[in-house]
């Protein structure tokens, strides 16, 4: 019997192709399986859940209706829950949403709050939430019950107008509240469920003469006792040293855009790379807020081994009126949301050169106020 080797070669070749295609399909499915982006779509009264992969491809898998406009959100330290602040005439408070194996959300608890929350922060042990109240000029603390928020208010303390965000250190001892208009950061010790003002109770922001003041959002350096702030007025980034008593000391401030620009800039959010080598600041062109397009962008700064801001390495476009920046758990992708154009920009981070590579831009639900990513690994 004559054996047709070409027949078997062809069949083997086809099988090899099929096997490789099937392997690539499984590989891509695994990439998509455990990474999720949660977007607070304020104009939709919902949280949008996107599944995403290593190349920045997003797929909407759930739209969770809240019945009220969502603001900021934060993951519980054990990654079981997503806490979401909501505020409207009908409902003001904090949702505790459970996260299932497929990254989808379900309501576990809801607790009312006396005031609408401007920001939401959780301590590293998952025992307390902290917030601030922009219009009222107050800061506040709340107690969780077995990881759930059911309405337990600890304190609401008057500070000053335009309280914008909150950040608690990894020890759970010190918490900071940037205030834009007054150009300051209020600083507290959190002890025995009390917010105790440090001495001094607030630290002034950068010199107003340089037009890059008004601290808005802050982040910690992952290795050093350093805090960085984005500065709203004029657009700036500052480095602050955390002293032994918890107070902040301003060390360095840079503008986020060139001084000779012919448009008005205001910085919003910032995000720091998990390895502490890069930091990103969002810029808003506020020359004419009604314009559909502008010079909105994200600026990239390089940090040296000691946490100093060494240089600016680039500026990249974002959608209209950027609100939030977020780096996903694996540290490869940067997400930027734009409120007015309802866009999410996805960039790949190049740590060697301090640059960004645009991967995609998608339309989200109306007014994407905040973003959080979740990975099961």
Secondary structure, DSSP 8 states (H G I E B T S, - for coil): ----HHHHHHHHHHHHHHHHHHHHHHHHHHHHHTEEEEEEEGGGTEEEEEEE-TT--EEEEEEEE-SS-EEEEEE-TTSSEEEEEEESSS-EEEEEEEE-TTS-EEEEEEEE-SS--S--EE-TTSSEEEEEETTTTEEEEEEEETTEEEEEEEEEEE--S-B---EE-TTSSEEEEEETTTTEEEEEEEETTEEEEEEEEEEE-S-GGGT-EEEEEEEE-SSSSEEEEEEEETTEEEEEEE-TTS-EEEEEEEESS-TT-SS-EEEEEEEE-TTSSEEEEEEEE-SSTT-S----EEEEEEE-TTS-EEEEEEEEE--SSEEEEEE-TTSSEEEEEETTTTEEEEEEEETTTTEEEEEEEEE-SSSEEEEEEEE--
